[in-house]
Amino acid sequence: MEQSIALRELQVERKHIIIELRENDRGRFLKITEEAHGRRNSVIIPSTGLDEFEACLDDVLTEGEEAE
């Protein structure tokens, strides 16, 4: 059975973004859901990849700041 451990929501322009840390029989995972214009898209990142995902996100944001 799947359960939510932590959840945050934000509204960015016309997009509703939900970030959830969830857990099921296979382990924990991060679920990022975007709702916009009646459509829903989700990305699932297993807990084993969260550190690498965070590092990649930090790298991309840092490069973007340097390019300004």
N, CA and C atoms as a LAMMPS dump frame, in Angstrom:
ITEM: TIMESTEP
0
ITEM: NUMBER OF ATOMS
204
ITEM: BOX BOUNDS ff ff ff
-5.0000000000000000e+02 5.0000000000000000e+02
-5.0000000000000000e+02 5.0000000000000000e+02
-5.0000000000000000e+02 5.0000000000000000e+02
ITEM: ATOMS id mol type element x y z
1 1 1 N 0.83 -1.179 0
2 1 2 C 0 0 0
3 1 3 C 0.88 1.249 0
4 2 1 N 0.498 2.222 -0.784
5 2 2 C 1.275 3.452 -0.941
6 2 3 C 0.813 4.507 0.059
7 3 1 N 1.79 5.212 0.657
8 3 2 C 1.43 6.282 1.584
9 3 3 C 2.337 7.485 1.387
10 4 1 N 1.799 8.655 1.685
11 4 2 C 2.542 9.903 1.565
12 4 3 C 3.263 10.186 2.88
13 5 1 N 4.555 10.528 2.795
14 5 2 C 5.357 10.849 3.975
15 5 3 C 5.436 12.361 4.155
16 6 1 N 5.633 13.074 3.057
17 6 2 C 5.705 14.544 3.087
18 6 3 C 5.17 15.072 1.769
19 7 1 N 4.546 16.251 1.815
20 7 2 C 3.932 16.816 0.618
21 7 3 C 4.018 18.337 0.67
22 8 1 N 4.397 18.932 -0.453
23 8 2 C 4.389 20.389 -0.604
24 8 3 C 3.732 20.707 -1.935
25 9 1 N 2.98 21.802 -1.967
26 9 2 C 2.313 22.238 -3.191
27 9 3 C 2.684 23.684 -3.469
28 10 1 N 2.789 24.022 -4.742
29 10 2 C 3.006 25.408 -5.108
30 10 3 C 2.312 25.721 -6.415
31 11 1 N 1.98 26.969 -6.557
32 11 2 C 1.326 27.471 -7.765
33 11 3 C 2.331 28.38 -8.468
34 12 1 N 2.672 28.059 -9.701
35 12 2 C 3.582 28.871 -10.503
36 12 3 C 2.851 29.215 -11.791
37 13 1 N 2.505 30.48 -11.919
38 13 2 C 1.689 30.934 -13.038
39 13 3 C 0.435 30.069 -13.117
40 14 1 N 0.207 29.358 -14.201
41 14 2 C -1.003 28.532 -14.328
42 14 3 C -0.754 27.062 -14.015
43 15 1 N 0.386 26.775 -13.435
44 15 2 C 0.732 25.389 -13.132
45 15 3 C 0.632 25.131 -11.632
46 16 1 N 0.047 24.005 -11.298
47 16 2 C -0.027 23.548 -9.919
48 16 3 C 0.993 22.421 -9.804
49 17 1 N 1.958 22.565 -8.905
50 17 2 C 3.032 21.588 -8.767
51 17 3 C 2.935 20.946 -7.387
52 18 1 N 2.981 19.631 -7.366
53 18 2 C 2.909 18.865 -6.123
54 18 3 C 4.189 18.041 -6.014
55 19 1 N 4.889 18.189 -4.892
56 19 2 C 6.104 17.421 -4.64
57 19 3 C 5.838 16.545 -3.423
58 20 1 N 5.927 15.236 -3.625
59 20 2 C 5.607 14.292 -2.555
60 20 3 C 6.738 13.295 -2.34
61 21 1 N 7.046 13.038 -1.086
62 21 2 C 7.887 11.899 -0.742
63 21 3 C 6.912 10.801 -0.343
64 22 1 N 6.954 9.688 -1.059
65 22 2 C 5.99 8.605 -0.845
66 22 3 C 6.736 7.303 -0.561
67 23 1 N 5.986 6.32 -0.098
68 23 2 C 6.565 5.012 0.195
69 23 3 C 5.555 3.925 -0.155
70 24 1 N 6.063 2.838 -0.73
71 24 2 C 5.226 1.669 -0.983
72 24 3 C 6.032 0.423 -0.63
73 25 1 N 5.543 -0.742 -1.007
74 25 2 C 6.213 -2.005 -0.668
75 25 3 C 7.63 -2.094 -1.232
76 26 1 N 7.886 -1.371 -2.312
77 26 2 C 9.209 -1.425 -2.956
78 26 3 C 10.17 -0.366 -2.447
79 27 1 N 9.713 0.556 -1.583
80 27 2 C 10.599 1.563 -1.011
81 27 3 C 10.064 2.971 -1.163
82 28 1 N 10.937 3.927 -0.872
83 28 2 C 10.566 5.345 -0.947
84 28 3 C 10.893 5.922 -2.317
85 29 1 N 10.152 6.987 -2.661
86 29 2 C 10.389 7.656 -3.936
87 29 3 C 9.844 9.07 -3.869
88 30 1 N 10.386 9.922 -4.719
89 30 2 C 9.919 11.292 -4.857
90 30 3 C 9.026 11.349 -6.088
91 31 1 N 7.851 11.935 -5.923
92 31 2 C 6.91 12.078 -7.034
93 31 3 C 6.663 13.566 -7.243
94 32 1 N 6.956 14.048 -8.44
95 32 2 C 6.728 15.447 -8.798
96 32 3 C 5.629 15.458 -9.848
97 33 1 N 4.529 16.13 -9.529
98 33 2 C 3.371 16.168 -10.422
99 33 3 C 3.087 17.602 -10.83
100 34 1 N 2.855 17.79 -12.12
101 34 2 C 2.488 19.098 -12.672
102 34 3 C 1.073 18.987 -13.221
103 35 1 N 0.209 19.884 -12.784
104 35 2 C -1.149 19.954 -13.321
105 35 3 C -1.301 21.299 -14.013
106 36 1 N -1.653 21.257 -15.298
107 36 2 C -1.829 22.494 -16.062
108 36 3 C -2.793 22.233 -17.207
109 37 1 N -3.718 23.15 -17.392
110 37 2 C -4.666 23.074 -18.506
111 37 3 C -5.414 21.74 -18.542
112 38 1 N -5.763 21.21 -17.37
113 38 2 C -6.511 19.964 -17.308
114 38 3 C -5.693 18.708 -17.54
115 39 1 N -4.383 18.854 -17.65
116 39 2 C -3.503 17.698 -17.868
117 39 3 C -2.616 17.501 -16.655
118 40 1 N -2.246 16.258 -16.416
119 40 2 C -1.387 15.926 -15.283
120 40 3 C -0.203 15.103 -15.783
121 41 1 N 0.999 15.533 -15.405
122 41 2 C 2.224 14.811 -15.747
123 41 3 C 3.006 14.57 -14.464
124 42 1 N 3.594 13.385 -14.341
125 42 2 C 4.355 13.051 -13.136
126 42 3 C 5.712 12.479 -13.493
127 43 1 N 6.655 12.725 -12.591
128 43 2 C 7.99 12.14 -12.669
129 43 3 C 8.224 11.432 -11.34
130 44 1 N 8.728 10.209 -11.4
131 44 2 C 9.015 9.421 -10.204
132 44 3 C 10.525 9.216 -10.125
133 45 1 N 11.098 9.525 -8.96
134 45 2 C 12.531 9.32 -8.751
135 45 3 C 12.696 8.407 -7.536
136 46 1 N 13.253 7.204 -7.723
137 46 2 C 13.459 6.291 -6.595
138 46 3 C 14.409 6.904 -5.562
139 47 1 N 14.257 6.512 -4.314
140 47 2 C 15.089 7.072 -3.246
141 47 3 C 16.575 6.854 -3.505
142 48 1 N 16.919 5.791 -4.211
143 48 2 C 18.327 5.517 -4.505
144 48 3 C 18.939 6.567 -5.432
145 49 1 N 18.111 7.344 -6.123
146 49 2 C 18.619 8.363 -7.037
147 49 3 C 18.423 9.787 -6.555
148 50 1 N 17.901 9.973 -5.34
149 50 2 C 17.586 11.327 -4.873
150 50 3 C 18.82 12.202 -4.681
151 51 1 N 19.905 11.648 -4.147
152 51 2 C 21.123 12.45 -3.966
153 51 3 C 21.669 12.916 -5.31
154 52 1 N 21.695 12.017 -6.283
155 52 2 C 22.186 12.366 -7.617
156 52 3 C 21.259 13.382 -8.291
157 53 1 N 19.95 13.213 -8.12
158 53 2 C 18.98 14.16 -8.678
159 53 3 C 19.189 15.549 -8.08
160 54 1 N 19.359 15.616 -6.764
161 54 2 C 19.577 16.899 -6.094
162 54 3 C 20.864 17.563 -6.591
163 55 1 N 21.929 16.781 -6.751
164 55 2 C 23.199 17.318 -7.24
165 55 3 C 23.056 17.85 -8.667
166 56 1 N 22.359 17.123 -9.525
167 56 2 C 22.142 17.57 -10.907
168 56 3 C 21.311 18.845 -10.945
169 57 1 N 20.278 18.911 -10.127
170 57 2 C 19.441 20.108 -10.068
171 57 3 C 20.261 21.31 -9.609
172 58 1 N 21.073 21.126 -8.578
173 58 2 C 21.941 22.21 -8.107
174 58 3 C 22.9 22.666 -9.205
175 59 1 N 23.49 21.711 -9.931
176 59 2 C 24.421 22.047 -11.015
177 59 3 C 23.738 22.872 -12.099
178 60 1 N 22.56 22.452 -12.511
179 60 2 C 21.83 23.158 -13.569
180 60 3 C 21.47 24.573 -13.115
181 61 1 N 21.002 24.719 -11.887
182 61 2 C 20.636 26.044 -11.378
183 61 3 C 21.856 26.948 -11.251
184 62 1 N 22.979 26.393 -10.816
185 62 2 C 24.214 27.171 -10.707
186 62 3 C 24.685 27.628 -12.081
187 63 1 N 24.667 26.731 -13.066
188 63 2 C 25.054 27.105 -14.429
189 63 3 C 24.143 28.19 -14.977
190 64 1 N 22.866 28.096 -14.686
191 64 2 C 21.915 29.107 -15.144
192 64 3 C 22.189 30.47 -14.542
193 65 1 N 22.549 30.493 -13.257
194 65 2 C 22.876 31.763 -12.597
195 65 3 C 24.144 32.37 -13.187
196 66 1 N 25.118 31.519 -13.497
197 66 2 C 26.379 32.007 -14.059
198 66 3 C 26.192 32.534 -15.474
199 67 1 N 25.215 32.017 -16.197
200 67 2 C 24.982 32.431 -17.583
201 67 3 C 24.261 33.772 -17.676
202 68 1 N 23.702 34.241 -16.578
203 68 2 C 22.954 35.513 -16.614
204 68 3 C 23.866 36.704 -16.714
